[in-house]
């Protein structure tokens, strides 16, 4: 089985493009309704869906496409949009380069409760009035993207920030703070980075707390207050997500995957995987391949 398809650039034909917005109906028409294979981006994706039918798979979690939804896909997440008819809305993509060039700190993105790198990534489902506000921001962004306005990227960045703040305010957990560059946010960012670097070998909250020179209790309290989950939940979600990717996108055996992810015994890996997915690794692969 081939490795997961990865899009490195917002626009592969235009090297310097770091932001794009398209109408979903145009994407559907240009692709003649053909569904893309599961893939990942090295940039952020936001889908603002006015009307749609089908499925959206993000890291092997399946969500039904419906009306007035907003999806957030973080860099590195594997996803696939499966439309059963033409969708209507907007698809936005932007890179860290766009954020930096338009004075949007990465700490702002990290402070949002929108881009969930691992685990569940359900859509935001605003009420009609909320969706209309968000859609209006998207329309302004699209209009600007088609124009030759002075400093249009700064304007787009401002509207994007307003759109994301509006979305974040709908979330029950982690309402955005005025001072986004707080100690807690820096700690969460450092913890996520440490997990991404070490999760194949280190599975304990204590290890990461020691790396950050804090107590496990402090790490868990901070993470729960910001994210709504424990640090252990995040570590385990990262391992499960990688396990699913290795099972689906490679030909590695369960034994090889177990050792790749730091399990001393394949049986321990299988038990861990089944506990968190309710499926054995082989059953998971069979279901996903036949999907």
DRENDO-1510 file (C-alpha; in Angstrom, 1 decimal, always signed):
<recs>
REC; n; res; u; v; w
REC; 1; UNK; +0.0; +0.0; +0.0 .
REC; 2; UNK; +1.4; +3.4; -1.0 .
REC; 3; UNK; +2.3; +6.1; +1.5 .
REC; 4; UNK; -0.2; +8.8; +2.3 .
REC; 5; UNK; -0.4; +11.6; -0.3 .
REC; 6; UNK; +1.0; +14.8; +1.1 .
REC; 7; UNK; +0.4; +18.4; -0.3 .
REC; 8; UNK; +3.4; +20.5; +0.7 .
REC; 9; UNK; +2.4; +23.8; -0.7 .
REC; 10; UNK; -0.9; +25.8; -0.7 .
REC; 11; UNK; -0.5; +26.2; -4.4 .
REC; 12; UNK; +2.0; +23.7; -6.1 .
REC; 13; UNK; +2.0; +25.8; -9.2 .
REC; 14; UNK; +2.8; +29.1; -7.5 .
REC; 15; UNK; +5.7; +28.9; -5.1 .
REC; 16; UNK; +5.0; +32.1; -3.1 .
REC; 17; UNK; +1.2; +31.6; -2.5 .
REC; 18; UNK; +0.6; +31.0; +1.2 .
REC; 19; UNK; -3.2; +31.6; +1.3 .
REC; 20; UNK; -6.0; +30.5; -1.0 .
REC; 21; UNK; -9.8; +30.5; -0.8 .
REC; 22; UNK; -12.1; +28.7; -3.3 .
REC; 23; UNK; -15.8; +28.1; -3.6 .
REC; 24; UNK; -16.5; +24.4; -2.8 .
REC; 25; UNK; -18.9; +24.3; -5.8 .
REC; 26; UNK; -16.1; +25.3; -8.1 .
REC; 27; UNK; -13.7; +22.7; -6.7 .
REC; 28; UNK; -16.4; +20.0; -7.2 .
REC; 29; UNK; -17.0; +21.2; -10.8 .
REC; 30; UNK; -13.3; +21.3; -11.6 .
REC; 31; UNK; -12.8; +17.8; -10.3 .
REC; 32; UNK; -15.9; +16.6; -12.1 .
REC; 33; UNK; -17.2; +15.3; -8.8 .
REC; 34; UNK; -14.2; +12.9; -8.5 .
REC; 35; UNK; -13.2; +12.2; -4.9 .
REC; 36; UNK; -9.5; +12.7; -4.0 .
REC; 37; UNK; -7.7; +10.0; -2.2 .
REC; 38; UNK; -7.0; +10.4; +1.6 .
REC; 39; UNK; -4.2; +12.9; +1.9 .
REC; 40; UNK; -2.7; +15.4; +4.2 .
REC; 41; UNK; -1.6; +19.1; +4.0 .
REC; 42; UNK; +1.4; +20.8; +5.5 .
REC; 43; UNK; -0.9; +23.8; +6.1 .
REC; 44; UNK; -4.2; +24.7; +7.7 .
REC; 45; UNK; -7.6; +24.0; +6.1 .
REC; 46; UNK; -10.9; +25.5; +7.0 .
REC; 47; UNK; -14.1; +24.4; +5.3 .
REC; 48; UNK; -17.1; +26.7; +5.7 .
REC; 49; UNK; -20.0; +24.6; +4.4 .
REC; 50; UNK; -23.4; +26.2; +3.6 .
REC; 51; UNK; -24.8; +23.1; +2.0 .
REC; 52; UNK; -23.4; +19.6; +1.5 .
REC; 53; UNK; -24.1; +15.8; +1.6 .
REC; 54; UNK; -21.6; +13.1; +2.0 .
REC; 55; UNK; -18.8; +12.3; +4.5 .
REC; 56; UNK; -15.7; +14.0; +5.8 .
REC; 57; UNK; -13.0; +11.6; +7.1 .
REC; 58; UNK; -10.3; +13.1; +9.3 .
REC; 59; UNK; -7.7; +10.8; +10.8 .
REC; 60; UNK; -10.1; +7.8; +10.3 .
REC; 61; UNK; -12.9; +9.5; +12.2 .
REC; 62; UNK; -16.0; +9.9; +9.9 .
REC; 63; UNK; -18.3; +12.9; +10.1 .
REC; 64; UNK; -21.5; +13.4; +8.0 .
REC; 65; UNK; -21.5; +16.4; +5.8 .
REC; 66; UNK; -24.5; +18.6; +6.4 .
REC; 67; UNK; -25.6; +22.2; +6.1 .
REC; 68; UNK; -24.0; +25.1; +8.1 .
REC; 69; UNK; -20.9; +23.3; +9.3 .
REC; 70; UNK; -17.3; +24.4; +9.7 .
REC; 71; UNK; -14.4; +21.9; +9.7 .
REC; 72; UNK; -10.9; +22.7; +10.8 .
REC; 73; UNK; -8.0; +20.5; +9.6 .
REC; 74; UNK; -4.6; +21.0; +11.2 .
REC; 75; UNK; -1.3; +20.5; +9.3 .
REC; 76; UNK; -0.4; +16.8; +9.2 .
REC; 77; UNK; -3.9; +15.4; +9.6 .
REC; 78; UNK; -5.1; +12.9; +7.0 .
REC; 79; UNK; -8.5; +13.7; +5.6 .
REC; 80; UNK; -10.8; +13.0; +2.7 .
REC; 81; UNK; -14.0; +14.8; +1.6 .
REC; 82; UNK; -16.5; +12.4; +0.0 .
REC; 83; UNK; -19.3; +14.4; -1.6 .
REC; 84; UNK; -22.5; +12.7; -2.9 .
REC; 85; UNK; -23.5; +15.9; -4.6 .
REC; 86; UNK; -22.2; +19.3; -5.3 .
REC; 87; UNK; -21.3; +21.2; -2.0 .
REC; 88; UNK; -21.7; +24.9; -1.5 .
REC; 89; UNK; -19.4; +27.0; +0.7 .
REC; 90; UNK; -15.8; +28.0; +0.9 .
REC; 91; UNK; -12.5; +26.1; +1.4 .
REC; 92; UNK; -9.6; +28.1; +2.8 .
REC; 93; UNK; -6.0; +27.1; +3.1 .
REC; 94; UNK; -3.2; +29.0; +4.7 .
REC; 95; UNK; +0.4; +28.3; +5.9 .
REC; 96; UNK; +2.5; +29.4; +8.8 .
REC; 97; UNK; +4.2; +31.7; +6.3 .
REC; 98; UNK; +1.0; +33.5; +5.7 .
REC; 99; UNK; +0.4; +33.9; +9.5 .
REC; 100; UNK; +3.9; +35.3; +10.0 .
REC; 101; UNK; +3.8; +37.7; +7.1 .
REC; 102; UNK; +0.4; +39.1; +8.2 .
REC; 103; UNK; +1.3; +39.5; +11.9 .
REC; 104; UNK; -0.9; +36.6; +13.2 .
REC; 105; UNK; +1.3; +34.9; +15.9 .
REC; 106; UNK; +1.3; +31.1; +15.9 .
REC; 107; UNK; +0.4; +31.5; +19.6 .
REC; 108; UNK; -3.0; +32.9; +18.5 .
REC; 109; UNK; -3.7; +29.7; +16.5 .
REC; 110; UNK; -2.5; +27.5; +19.4 .
REC; 111; UNK; -4.8; +29.4; +21.8 .
REC; 112; UNK; -7.9; +28.5; +19.8 .
REC; 113; UNK; -10.0; +25.4; +20.5 .
REC; 114; UNK; -10.4; +24.7; +16.8 .
REC; 115; UNK; -7.5; +22.8; +15.2 .
REC; 116; UNK; -7.3; +19.5; +17.0 .
REC; 117; UNK; -4.2; +17.7; +15.7 .
REC; 118; UNK; -5.1; +14.3; +17.1 .
REC; 119; UNK; -8.2; +12.5; +18.2 .
REC; 120; UNK; -11.7; +13.7; +17.3 .
REC; 121; UNK; -12.1; +16.7; +15.0 .
REC; 122; UNK; -15.9; +17.2; +14.7 .
REC; 123; UNK; -17.3; +20.1; +12.8 .
REC; 124; UNK; -18.5; +23.3; +14.4 .
REC; 125; UNK; -22.3; +23.6; +14.0 .
REC; 126; UNK; -23.2; +27.2; +14.6 .
REC; 127; UNK; -26.9; +28.4; +14.8 .
REC; 128; UNK; -28.1; +30.3; +11.7 .
REC; 129; UNK; -27.2; +33.7; +13.0 .
REC; 130; UNK; -23.7; +32.7; +14.0 .
REC; 131; UNK; -23.1; +30.9; +10.7 .
REC; 132; UNK; -24.2; +34.0; +8.8 .
REC; 133; UNK; -21.6; +36.1; +10.6 .
REC; 134; UNK; -18.9; +33.6; +9.8 .
REC; 135; UNK; -20.0; +33.2; +6.2 .
REC; 136; UNK; -19.9; +36.9; +5.7 .
REC; 137; UNK; -16.3; +37.0; +6.8 .
REC; 138; UNK; -15.6; +34.3; +4.3 .
REC; 139; UNK; -17.3; +36.2; +1.5 .
REC; 140; UNK; -15.3; +39.3; +2.3 .
REC; 141; UNK; -12.1; +37.2; +2.2 .
REC; 142; UNK; -13.1; +35.7; -1.1 .
REC; 143; UNK; -13.9; +39.1; -2.6 .
REC; 144; UNK; -10.5; +40.5; -1.4 .
REC; 145; UNK; -8.7; +37.5; -2.8 .
REC; 146; UNK; -10.1; +38.2; -6.3 .
REC; 147; UNK; -9.1; +41.9; -6.1 .
REC; 148; UNK; -6.0; +44.1; -6.6 .
REC; 149; UNK; -6.7; +46.0; -3.4 .
REC; 150; UNK; -3.7; +47.6; -1.6 .
REC; 151; UNK; -2.4; +45.5; +1.3 .
REC; 152; UNK; -5.1; +42.9; +0.5 .
REC; 153; UNK; -3.2; +40.1; +2.3 .
REC; 154; UNK; -3.2; +42.2; +5.5 .
REC; 155; UNK; -6.9; +42.7; +5.1 .
REC; 156; UNK; -7.5; +39.0; +4.4 .
REC; 157; UNK; -5.4; +38.2; +7.6 .
REC; 158; UNK; -7.6; +40.6; +9.6 .
REC; 159; UNK; -10.8; +39.0; +8.4 .
REC; 160; UNK; -9.4; +35.5; +8.9 .
REC; 161; UNK; -8.5; +36.4; +12.5 .
REC; 162; UNK; -12.1; +37.7; +13.1 .
REC; 163; UNK; -13.5; +34.6; +11.5 .
REC; 164; UNK; -11.5; +32.3; +13.7 .
REC; 165; UNK; -12.3; +34.3; +16.9 .
REC; 166; UNK; -16.0; +34.1; +16.0 .
REC; 167; UNK; -15.7; +30.4; +15.6 .
REC; 168; UNK; -13.7; +30.0; +18.8 .
REC; 169; UNK; -16.3; +32.0; +20.8 .
REC; 170; UNK; -18.9; +29.3; +19.8 .
REC; 171; UNK; -16.8; +26.6; +21.5 .
REC; 172; UNK; -17.7; +25.9; +25.1 .
REC; 173; UNK; -14.1; +25.1; +26.1 .
REC; 174; UNK; -11.2; +27.5; +26.1 .
REC; 175; UNK; -12.8; +30.9; +25.2 .
REC; 176; UNK; -10.1; +33.1; +23.7 .
REC; 177; UNK; -8.2; +35.3; +26.0 .
REC; 178; UNK; -7.1; +38.9; +25.3 .
REC; 179; UNK; -3.5; +38.0; +26.3 .
REC; 180; UNK; -3.0; +35.0; +24.2 .
REC; 181; UNK; +0.7; +34.6; +24.9 .
REC; 182; UNK; +0.3; +33.3; +28.4 .
REC; 183; UNK; +2.4; +30.9; +30.4 .
REC; 184; UNK; -0.3; +28.2; +30.0 .
REC; 185; UNK; -0.4; +28.6; +26.2 .
REC; 186; UNK; +3.4; +28.4; +26.0 .
REC; 187; UNK; +3.3; +25.2; +28.2 .
REC; 188; UNK; +0.7; +23.6; +26.0 .
REC; 189; UNK; +2.8; +24.4; +22.9 .
REC; 190; UNK; +6.0; +23.0; +24.4 .
REC; 191; UNK; +4.1; +19.8; +25.6 .
REC; 192; UNK; +2.6; +19.2; +22.1 .
REC; 193; UNK; +6.0; +19.7; +20.5 .
REC; 194; UNK; +7.6; +17.3; +23.0 .
REC; 195; UNK; +4.9; +14.6; +22.4 .
REC; 196; UNK; +5.3; +14.9; +18.6 .
REC; 197; UNK; +9.1; +14.4; +19.0 .
REC; 198; UNK; +9.0; +11.6; +21.5 .
REC; 199; UNK; +5.7; +9.7; +21.4 .
REC; 200; UNK; +7.2; +6.7; +19.6 .
REC; 201; UNK; +9.3; +5.9; +22.6 .
REC; 202; UNK; +7.8; +7.7; +25.6 .
REC; 203; UNK; +4.2; +7.2; +26.6 .
REC; 204; UNK; +4.0; +8.5; +30.2 .
REC; 205; UNK; +2.8; +11.9; +31.4 .
REC; 206; UNK; +5.6; +11.9; +33.9 .
REC; 207; UNK; +8.3; +11.8; +31.2 .
REC; 208; UNK; +6.8; +15.0; +29.5 .
REC; 209; UNK; +6.3; +16.7; +32.8 .
REC; 210; UNK; +10.0; +16.1; +33.7 .
REC; 211; UNK; +11.0; +17.4; +30.2 .
REC; 212; UNK; +9.1; +20.6; +31.0 .
REC; 213; UNK; +10.4; +20.8; +34.5 .
REC; 214; UNK; +6.9; +20.8; +36.1 .
REC; 215; UNK; +4.9; +18.2; +38.0 .
REC; 216; UNK; +2.5; +15.8; +36.2 .
REC; 217; UNK; -0.4; +17.3; +38.2 .
REC; 218; UNK; +0.5; +20.8; +37.0 .
REC; 219; UNK; +0.7; +19.6; +33.4 .
REC; 220; UNK; -2.6; +17.8; +33.6 .
REC; 221; UNK; -4.4; +20.7; +35.3 .
REC; 222; UNK; -3.1; +23.2; +32.7 .
REC; 223; UNK; -3.8; +21.0; +29.7 .
REC; 224; UNK; -7.4; +20.2; +30.9 .
REC; 225; UNK; -8.2; +23.9; +31.6 .
REC; 226; UNK; -7.0; +24.8; +28.1 .
REC; 227; UNK; -8.0; +21.8; +26.0 .
REC; 228; UNK; -10.6; +20.0; +28.0 .
REC; 229; UNK; -8.6; +16.7; +28.1 .
REC; 230; UNK; -5.8; +15.3; +30.2 .
REC; 231; UNK; -2.2; +15.2; +29.0 .
REC; 232; UNK; -2.5; +11.4; +29.0 .
REC; 233; UNK; -5.5; +11.6; +26.6 .
REC; 234; UNK; -3.4; +13.7; +24.2 .
REC; 235; UNK; -0.4; +11.3; +24.3 .
REC; 236; UNK; -2.7; +8.3; +23.7 .
REC; 237; UNK; -4.6; +10.0; +20.9 .
REC; 238; UNK; -1.2; +10.8; +19.2 .
REC; 239; UNK; -0.2; +7.1; +19.4 .
REC; 240; UNK; -3.5; +5.8; +18.1 .
REC; 241; UNK; -3.5; +8.3; +15.2 .
REC; 242; UNK; +0.0; +7.2; +14.2 .
REC; 243; UNK; -0.9; +3.6; +14.6 .
REC; 244; UNK; -3.9; +4.0; +12.3 .
REC; 245; UNK; -1.8; +5.7; +9.7 .
REC; 246; UNK; +0.9; +3.0; +9.8 .
REC; 247; UNK; -1.8; +0.2; +9.6 .
REC; 248; UNK; -3.6; +1.8; +6.7 .
REC; 249; UNK; -0.8; +3.4; +4.7 .
REC; 250; UNK; +2.0; +0.9; +5.1 .
REC; 251; UNK; +2.6; -2.8; +4.7 .
REC; 252; UNK; +4.3; -3.1; +8.1 .
REC; 253; UNK; +3.2; -6.0; +10.3 .
REC; 254; UNK; +1.5; -5.6; +13.6 .
REC; 255; UNK; +4.8; -6.6; +15.3 .
REC; 256; UNK; +6.7; -4.0; +13.3 .
REC; 257; UNK; +4.2; -1.3; +14.1 .
REC; 258; UNK; +4.3; -2.2; +17.8 .
REC; 259; UNK; +8.0; -1.8; +18.0 .
REC; 260; UNK; +7.8; +1.4; +15.8 .
REC; 261; UNK; +5.5; +2.9; +18.5 .
REC; 262; UNK; +7.5; +1.9; +21.5 .
REC; 263; UNK; +5.6; -1.3; +22.7 .
REC; 264; UNK; +7.9; -4.1; +24.0 .
REC; 265; UNK; +5.4; -6.7; +23.0 .
REC; 266; UNK; +3.0; -6.8; +20.0 .
REC; 267; UNK; +0.3; -8.2; +22.3 .
REC; 268; UNK; +0.5; -5.0; +24.4 .
REC; 269; UNK; +0.1; -2.9; +21.3 .
REC; 270; UNK; -2.9; -4.9; +20.1 .
REC; 271; UNK; -4.5; -4.6; +23.5 .
REC; 272; UNK; -3.9; -0.8; +23.6 .
REC; 273; UNK; -5.3; -0.3; +20.1 .
REC; 274; UNK; -8.4; -2.4; +20.8 .
REC; 275; UNK; -9.0; -0.6; +24.1 .
REC; 276; UNK; -9.1; +2.8; +22.3 .
REC; 277; UNK; -10.8; +1.8; +19.0 .
REC; 278; UNK; -12.9; -1.2; +20.0 .
REC; 279; UNK; -11.2; -3.0; +17.0 .
REC; 280; UNK; -8.1; -5.2; +16.6 .
REC; 281; UNK; -5.5; -3.7; +14.2 .
REC; 282; UNK; -6.3; -6.3; +11.6 .
REC; 283; UNK; -10.0; -5.7; +11.8 .
REC; 284; UNK; -9.4; -1.9; +11.6 .
REC; 285; UNK; -7.4; -2.4; +8.4 .
REC; 286; UNK; -10.0; -4.7; +6.9 .
REC; 287; UNK; -12.8; -2.2; +7.5 .
REC; 288; UNK; -10.9; +0.9; +6.2 .
REC; 289; UNK; -9.5; -0.8; +3.1 .
REC; 290; UNK; -13.0; -2.0; +2.1 .
REC; 291; UNK; -14.6; +1.4; +2.9 .
</recs>
